[in-house]
């Protein structure tokens, strides 16, 4: 079944890339144009003028939902670390300033900053994973032992030797 899923996934990608290439080939696009322009021109050529508006609305919806989702994640983490109204207001102000500056900045600057911050985030996550690996393995073994015993697995911090955490 896994093989069938992989074949389906590869087939889907091939079909999508094939149609993308056909759409872009049919559009009158000059070398060196921005990718956003290439997409809009390809959609306009193949679907019509309404396609440009569809792409614009889709990008706006994606950007807006990404902002709301990431804001929620960050706010809930800040509240977990320190439940402070002052800190939360500073965070909110920082978000508004970042969104305003991001909307005004050159496209390449925004992408470069995003690449750098994603790299830093990946490094921090890799360090955290390495520091937590022993605890994670203990938790996995506890889970597997409970499953093997026919129980519905329940996480208990005392089972893996950690204390003073949020899991009670």
C-alpha positions as CSV (number, residue, x, y, z in Angstrom):
1,X,0.0,0.0,0.0
2,X,2.9,2.3,0.7
3,X,4.3,1.6,-2.8
4,X,0.9,2.5,-4.3
5,X,0.9,5.8,-2.3
6,X,4.4,6.7,-3.5
7,X,3.5,5.9,-7.1
8,X,0.4,8.0,-6.9
9,X,2.4,10.9,-5.3
10,X,5.0,10.8,-8.1
11,X,2.4,10.5,-10.8
12,X,0.5,13.5,-9.4
13,X,3.7,15.6,-9.4
14,X,4.5,14.6,-12.9
15,X,1.0,15.5,-14.1
16,X,1.1,18.9,-12.3
17,X,4.6,19.8,-13.5
18,X,3.6,18.8,-17.0
19,X,0.6,21.1,-17.0
20,X,2.6,23.9,-15.4
21,X,5.1,23.7,-18.2
22,X,2.4,23.7,-20.9
23,X,0.7,26.7,-19.3
24,X,4.0,28.6,-19.0
25,X,5.1,27.7,-22.6
26,X,1.8,29.0,-24.0
27,X,2.2,32.4,-22.3
28,X,4.2,35.2,-23.9
29,X,6.9,35.5,-21.3
30,X,10.2,37.2,-21.6
31,X,13.4,36.0,-20.0
32,X,14.3,37.6,-16.7
33,X,10.8,38.4,-15.5
34,X,9.7,37.9,-11.9
35,X,8.1,34.6,-11.1
36,X,4.9,36.3,-9.9
37,X,4.6,38.0,-13.2
38,X,5.3,34.7,-15.0
39,X,2.5,32.9,-13.1
40,X,0.0,35.8,-13.7
41,X,0.8,36.0,-17.4
42,X,0.6,32.3,-17.9
43,X,-2.8,32.1,-16.1
44,X,-4.0,35.1,-18.1
45,X,-2.9,33.6,-21.4
46,X,-4.5,30.2,-20.8
47,X,-7.5,30.9,-18.7
48,X,-8.3,34.6,-19.2
49,X,-8.2,37.9,-17.4
50,X,-10.2,36.5,-14.4
51,X,-7.3,34.1,-13.7
52,X,-5.1,37.0,-12.6
53,X,-7.6,38.1,-10.1
54,X,-8.0,34.5,-8.9
55,X,-4.2,34.2,-8.3
56,X,-4.2,37.6,-6.5
57,X,-7.0,36.6,-4.2
58,X,-5.4,33.2,-3.6
59,X,-2.0,34.7,-2.7
60,X,-3.7,37.2,-0.3
61,X,-5.7,34.4,1.4
62,X,-2.5,32.3,1.8
63,X,-0.5,35.2,3.2
64,X,-3.3,36.3,5.5
65,X,-4.0,32.8,6.9
66,X,-0.2,32.3,7.4
67,X,0.0,35.6,9.3
68,X,-2.9,34.7,11.6
69,X,-1.7,31.1,12.1
70,X,1.9,32.1,13.0
71,X,0.7,34.9,15.2
72,X,-1.5,32.5,17.1
73,X,1.4,30.0,17.6
74,X,3.8,32.8,18.7
75,X,1.2,34.4,21.1
76,X,0.3,31.1,22.7
77,X,4.0,30.3,23.2
78,X,4.7,33.7,24.8
79,X,1.7,33.2,27.1
80,X,3.0,29.8,28.1
81,X,6.5,31.1,28.8
82,X,5.4,34.2,30.7
83,X,1.8,35.3,31.2
84,X,2.6,39.0,31.0
85,X,0.3,41.6,29.5
86,X,3.2,44.0,28.9
87,X,5.3,41.4,27.1
88,X,2.2,40.4,25.0
89,X,1.7,44.1,24.0
90,X,5.4,44.4,23.1
91,X,5.0,41.3,20.9
92,X,1.9,42.7,19.2
93,X,3.6,46.0,18.5
94,X,6.6,44.2,17.1
95,X,4.3,42.1,14.8
96,X,2.5,45.2,13.5
97,X,5.9,46.9,12.8
98,X,7.3,43.8,11.1
99,X,4.2,43.4,8.9
100,X,4.3,47.1,7.9
101,X,8.0,47.0,7.1
102,X,7.7,43.7,5.3
103,X,4.9,45.2,3.1
104,X,7.1,48.2,2.2
105,X,10.4,46.4,1.7
106,X,11.8,45.1,-1.6
107,X,10.7,41.5,-2.4
108,X,14.3,40.1,-2.4
109,X,15.0,41.7,1.0
110,X,11.9,40.0,2.5
111,X,12.8,36.6,1.0
112,X,16.4,36.9,2.2
113,X,15.2,37.8,5.8
114,X,12.8,34.9,5.7
115,X,15.6,32.5,4.5
116,X,17.9,33.7,7.3
117,X,15.2,33.4,10.0
118,X,14.2,29.9,8.8
119,X,17.8,28.8,9.0
120,X,18.2,30.1,12.5
121,X,14.9,28.4,13.5
122,X,16.1,25.2,12.0
123,X,19.4,25.4,14.0
124,X,17.6,26.1,17.2
125,X,15.2,23.2,16.6
126,X,18.0,20.8,15.8
127,X,19.8,21.8,19.1
128,X,16.5,21.3,21.0
129,X,16.0,17.9,19.4
130,X,19.5,16.8,20.3
131,X,19.0,17.9,23.9
132,X,15.7,16.2,24.2
133,X,16.5,13.0,22.4
134,X,17.0,10.8,25.5
135,X,13.7,12.0,27.0
136,X,11.9,11.4,23.7
137,X,13.3,7.9,23.5
138,X,12.1,7.2,27.0
139,X,8.7,8.5,26.2
140,X,8.5,6.4,23.1
141,X,9.6,3.2,25.0
142,X,6.9,3.9,27.7
143,X,4.3,4.3,24.9
144,X,5.4,1.1,23.2
145,X,5.3,-0.8,26.5
146,X,1.8,0.4,27.3
147,X,0.6,-0.5,23.8
148,X,2.2,-4.0,24.1
149,X,0.5,-4.5,27.4
150,X,-2.9,-3.8,25.7
151,X,-3.4,-0.5,27.5
152,X,-4.5,2.8,26.1
153,X,-1.2,4.8,26.3
154,X,-1.2,7.7,28.7
155,X,1.8,10.0,29.2
156,X,3.0,10.2,32.8
157,X,6.1,12.3,33.5
158,X,7.1,10.0,36.4
159,X,7.3,7.0,33.9
160,X,10.2,8.5,32.1
161,X,11.9,10.2,35.1
162,X,11.1,13.9,34.5
163,X,9.6,16.2,37.0
164,X,8.3,19.8,37.5
165,X,6.8,20.1,34.0
166,X,3.5,21.2,32.6
167,X,2.3,17.5,32.3
168,X,0.6,16.6,35.5
